[in-house]
Amino acid sequence: MPDAGRRETAHPITLTDGTTTRTREATPVDLAPVQELHHRCSLGSRALRYHAGKSGISSAEWRQLSNPERGTTLVTTPADRTDHIIAMTNVMRTDQQGVGELAILVEDAWQARGLGTALVEHAASVARREGHHTLTAVVAASNEPMLHVLEKLEATPTDTTGPVLDLRIPL
Ligand SMILES: CC(C)(COP(=O)(O)OP(=O)(O)OC[C@H]1O[C@@H](n2cnc3c(N)ncnc32)[C@H](O)[C@@H]1OP(=O)(O)O)[C@@H](O)C(=O)NCCC(=O)NCCS
């Protein structure tokens, strides 16, 4: 039974308010709850994630994100509601050996409770385990929460002149 298998390997994260969550690798069948996550997110959150005014995620995009050959996508659910996805974290391969690209989307209602920080730390462990030595992230210069999260991982911007920063995180 695939769901039971996923639960066994799920990574537990407890939020600052005590709520418990589970994070596991995504599979192609998660498309519908991932689309629902996107629809519940504000336009602002989606714009910060995609740097574009996107309303959702297409099945073609999800096929890429959930394809293990392209990288690892993690999905997070409340511990007591494992079919309800509240965050998506991507560590995707790039054309540079050992360099992965990190992106994350936490549903608005679940933000500012420590989930983003814990997911980025977990993503760094996953990336290390997969043999990456560096993560990159593209972050709007105005995105204080994400820049704050990445500061804790000693991320350094490679260019600070534009509205979007390219950061490198040593693993
Ligand atoms: C950026 C993001 C992942 C952070 O997730 P989160 O669950 O809110 O993160 P945390 O709760 O761990 O908070 C991280 C820090 O930002 C601060 N923060 C959170 N929301 C904030 C807000 N709206 N304004 C200011 N600071 C905020 C927190 O206080 C925390 O700082 P601390 O560690 O000093 O307490 C989440 O806001 C998000 O998904 N945003 C939309 C998509 C995005 O920006 N993705 C990043 C680019 S790929």
The ligand as an SDF file (V2000), in Angstrom:
LIG
                    3D

 48 50  0  0  0  0  0  0  0  0999 V2000
    9.3480   32.1430    2.4310 C   0  0  0  0  0  0  0  0  0  0  0  0
    8.5360   31.0490    3.1000 C   0  0  0  0  0  0  0  0  0  0  0  0
    8.9290   29.6900    2.5270 C   0  0  0  0  0  0  0  0  0  0  0  0
    8.8460   31.0740    4.6030 C   0  0  0  0  0  0  0  0  0  0  0  0
    8.0670   30.0540    5.2010 O   0  0  0  0  0  0  0  0  0  0  0  0
    7.5200   30.2090    6.6880 P   0  0  0  0  0  0  0  0  0  0  0  0
    6.8830   28.9280    7.0500 O   0  0  0  0  0  0  0  0  0  0  0  0
    6.7150   31.4270    6.8420 O   0  0  0  0  0  0  0  0  0  0  0  0
    8.9180   30.3700    7.4390 O   0  0  0  0  0  0  0  0  0  0  0  0
    9.1660   30.5170    9.0110 P   0  0  0  0  0  0  0  0  0  0  0  0
    7.9040   30.4410    9.7740 O   0  0  0  0  0  0  0  0  0  0  0  0
   10.2360   29.5410    9.3310 O   0  0  0  0  0  0  0  0  0  0  0  0
    9.6840   31.9960    9.1170 O   0  0  0  0  0  0  0  0  0  0  0  0
   10.9410   32.3670    8.6280 C   0  0  0  0  0  0  0  0  0  0  0  0
   11.3130   33.7090    9.1670 C   0  0  0  0  0  0  0  0  0  0  0  0
   10.5940   34.7160    8.4640 O   0  0  0  0  0  0  0  0  0  0  0  0
    9.8100   35.4780    9.3670 C   0  0  0  0  0  0  0  0  0  0  0  0
    8.5280   35.7140    8.7120 N   0  0  0  0  0  0  0  0  0  0  0  0
    7.6080   34.8010    8.3680 C   0  0  0  0  0  0  0  0  0  0  0  0
    6.5750   35.4120    7.7520 N   0  0  0  0  0  0  0  0  0  0  0  0
    6.8750   36.7300    7.7450 C   0  0  0  0  0  0  0  0  0  0  0  0
    6.2320   37.8870    7.2400 C   0  0  0  0  0  0  0  0  0  0  0  0
    5.0430   37.8040    6.6190 N   0  0  0  0  0  0  0  0  0  0  0  0
    6.8500   39.0790    7.3700 N   0  0  0  0  0  0  0  0  0  0  0  0
    8.0470   39.1750    7.9760 C   0  0  0  0  0  0  0  0  0  0  0  0
    8.7200   38.1130    8.4760 N   0  0  0  0  0  0  0  0  0  0  0  0
    8.1230   36.9180    8.3640 C   0  0  0  0  0  0  0  0  0  0  0  0
    9.6320   34.6100   10.5920 C   0  0  0  0  0  0  0  0  0  0  0  0
    9.4110   35.3820   11.7360 O   0  0  0  0  0  0  0  0  0  0  0  0
   10.9390   33.8620   10.6450 C   0  0  0  0  0  0  0  0  0  0  0  0
   11.9330   34.6340   11.2620 O   0  0  0  0  0  0  0  0  0  0  0  0
   12.5970   34.0910   12.6500 P   0  0  0  0  0  0  0  0  0  0  0  0
   13.2960   32.8330   12.2980 O   0  0  0  0  0  0  0  0  0  0  0  0
   13.5220   35.1840   13.0620 O   0  0  0  0  0  0  0  0  0  0  0  0
   11.4690   33.8860   13.5670 O   0  0  0  0  0  0  0  0  0  0  0  0
    7.0070   31.2730    2.9410 C   0  0  0  0  0  0  0  0  0  0  0  0
    6.7110   32.5650    3.4120 O   0  0  0  0  0  0  0  0  0  0  0  0
    6.5150   31.1390    1.5010 C   0  0  0  0  0  0  0  0  0  0  0  0
    6.2360   30.0370    1.0310 O   0  0  0  0  0  0  0  0  0  0  0  0
    6.4100   32.2770    0.7950 N   0  0  0  0  0  0  0  0  0  0  0  0
    5.9100   32.2830   -0.5700 C   0  0  0  0  0  0  0  0  0  0  0  0
    6.8450   31.5840   -1.5570 C   0  0  0  0  0  0  0  0  0  0  0  0
    8.2750   32.0450   -1.4130 C   0  0  0  0  0  0  0  0  0  0  0  0
    8.5700   33.1810   -1.0770 O   0  0  0  0  0  0  0  0  0  0  0  0
    9.2030   31.1380   -1.7220 N   0  0  0  0  0  0  0  0  0  0  0  0
   10.6180   31.4610   -1.6770 C   0  0  0  0  0  0  0  0  0  0  0  0
   11.2320   31.6170   -3.0340 C   0  0  0  0  0  0  0  0  0  0  0  0
   11.4490   30.0700   -3.8110 S   0  0  0  0  0  0  0  0  0  0  0  0
  1  2  1  0
  2  3  1  0
  2  4  1  0
  2 36  1  0
  4  5  1  0
  5  6  1  0
  6  7  2  0
  6  8  1  0
  6  9  1  0
  9 10  1  0
 10 11  2  0
 10 12  1  0
 10 13  1  0
 13 14  1  0
 14 15  1  0
 15 16  1  0
 15 30  1  0
 16 17  1  0
 17 18  1  0
 17 28  1  0
 18 19  1  0
 18 27  1  0
 19 20  2  0
 20 21  1  0
 21 22  1  0
 21 27  2  0
 22 23  1  0
 22 24  2  0
 24 25  1  0
 25 26  2  0
 26 27  1  0
 28 29  1  0
 28 30  1  0
 30 31  1  0
 31 32  1  0
 32 33  2  0
 32 34  1  0
 32 35  1  0
 36 37  1  0
 36 38  1  0
 38 39  2  0
 38 40  1  0
 40 41  1  0
 41 42  1  0
 42 43  1  0
 43 44  2  0
 43 45  1  0
 45 46  1  0
 46 47  1  0
 47 48  1  0
M  END
$$$$
